[in-house]
């Protein structure tokens, strides 16, 4: 605890935090905190404008152009859902309970004991 008091009283912590702030893009050494930060780069908006992803909608009558990554992303996502949906529903039942149930029915049949139809 005395170590922490020593840091606070000596100003060492304040110096380290100012250095960290400059490295992380907080004020870039200007002292007033304006300008480019780590979240924006030159030519980007600094404040939200109310639109999703800060993209203004196209003029009326025009459609938005797709980015290069969108078509492969959507096709891959759709195919993943289809393949997993079909594949997981069509997989064989390999649970221990099913195997034991089938073995029990086989043993009962071998002993000549009749098994009700609803047990299958």
C-alpha positions in Angstrom: 0.0 0.0 0.0 2.8 2.4 0.8 4.3 1.7 -2.7 1.0 2.8 -4.3 1.0 6.0 -2.1 4.6 6.7 -3.2 3.6 6.3 -6.9 0.7 8.7 -6.5 2.5 11.3 -4.6 5.6 11.3 -6.8 3.7 11.9 -10.0 5.3 8.8 -11.5 1.9 7.2 -12.2 0.6 10.4 -13.9 3.7 10.4 -16.2 3.2 6.8 -17.1 -0.5 7.3 -17.8 0.3 10.3 -20.0 2.9 8.3 -21.9 0.4 5.4 -22.3 -2.2 7.8 -23.5 0.1 9.2 -26.1 1.2 5.8 -27.3 -2.4 4.5 -27.6 -3.4 7.6 -29.7 -5.1 9.7 -27.0 -3.6 13.1 -27.6 -0.5 12.6 -29.8 1.4 15.0 -27.6 -0.7 18.0 -28.5 -2.2 18.2 -25.1 -5.7 18.9 -26.1 -6.9 15.4 -27.3 -8.3 16.5 -30.7 -7.4 15.1 -34.1 -6.7 11.7 -35.3 -7.2 8.9 -32.8 -6.7 5.1 -32.9 -10.4 4.7 -33.9 -10.4 7.1 -36.9 -7.9 7.8 -39.6 -7.5 10.7 -42.0 -10.6 11.0 -44.1 -12.9 9.2 -41.8 -15.8 10.7 -39.8 -15.2 11.2 -36.2 -18.8 11.2 -35.0 -21.7 8.9 -35.8 -24.2 10.2 -38.3 -27.1 7.9 -37.3 -26.6 5.3 -40.1 -25.5 1.7 -39.7 -21.7 1.4 -40.1 -21.6 5.2 -40.7 -22.6 4.6 -44.3 -25.0 7.1 -45.9 -27.7 5.4 -48.0 -27.5 5.6 -51.8 -29.6 8.2 -53.6 -33.2 7.2 -54.3 -33.5 4.7 -57.2 -30.0 3.4 -56.8 -29.0 0.2 -55.0 -26.0 -0.2 -52.8 -23.0 -1.9 -54.4 -21.8 -5.0 -52.7 -18.3 -5.2 -51.2 -15.9 -7.9 -52.6 -16.2 -10.0 -49.4 -20.0 -10.1 -49.2 -21.0 -12.6 -51.9 -18.5 -15.3 -50.8 -19.4 -14.7 -47.1 -23.2 -15.1 -47.7 -22.8 -18.1 -49.9 -20.5 -19.8 -47.4 -22.8 -19.1 -44.5 -25.8 -20.4 -46.4 -24.0 -23.6 -47.4 -22.7 -24.1 -43.9 -26.2 -24.0 -42.5 -27.6 -26.4 -45.2 -24.7 -28.9 -44.8 -24.9 -28.9 -41.0 -28.7 -29.0 -41.0 -28.8 -32.0 -43.3 -25.7 -33.7 -42.0 -26.7 -33.5 -38.3 -30.2 -34.7 -38.9 -29.1 -37.6 -41.1 -26.3 -39.0 -38.9 -26.8 -42.5 -37.5 -27.9 -43.0 -33.9 -24.7 -44.3 -32.2 -25.6 -43.7 -28.6 -24.9 -46.2 -25.9 -28.6 -46.4 -24.9 -29.6 -47.4 -28.5 -26.9 -50.0 -28.7 -27.9 -51.5 -25.3 -31.6 -51.5 -26.3 -30.9 -53.4 -29.5 -28.6 -55.9 -27.7 -31.4 -56.5 -25.1 -33.9 -57.1 -27.8 -31.5 -59.6 -29.5 -31.0 -61.5 -26.3 -34.7 -61.7 -25.6 -35.3 -63.0 -29.1 -32.5 -65.6 -28.6 -34.2 -66.8 -25.4 -37.5 -67.0 -27.2 -39.2 -64.3 -25.2 -41.6 -62.2 -27.2 -40.9 -58.5 -27.4 -43.8 -56.0 -27.7 -43.8 -54.1 -31.0 -43.6 -50.7 -29.3 -40.3 -51.7 -27.7 -38.6 -51.5 -31.1 
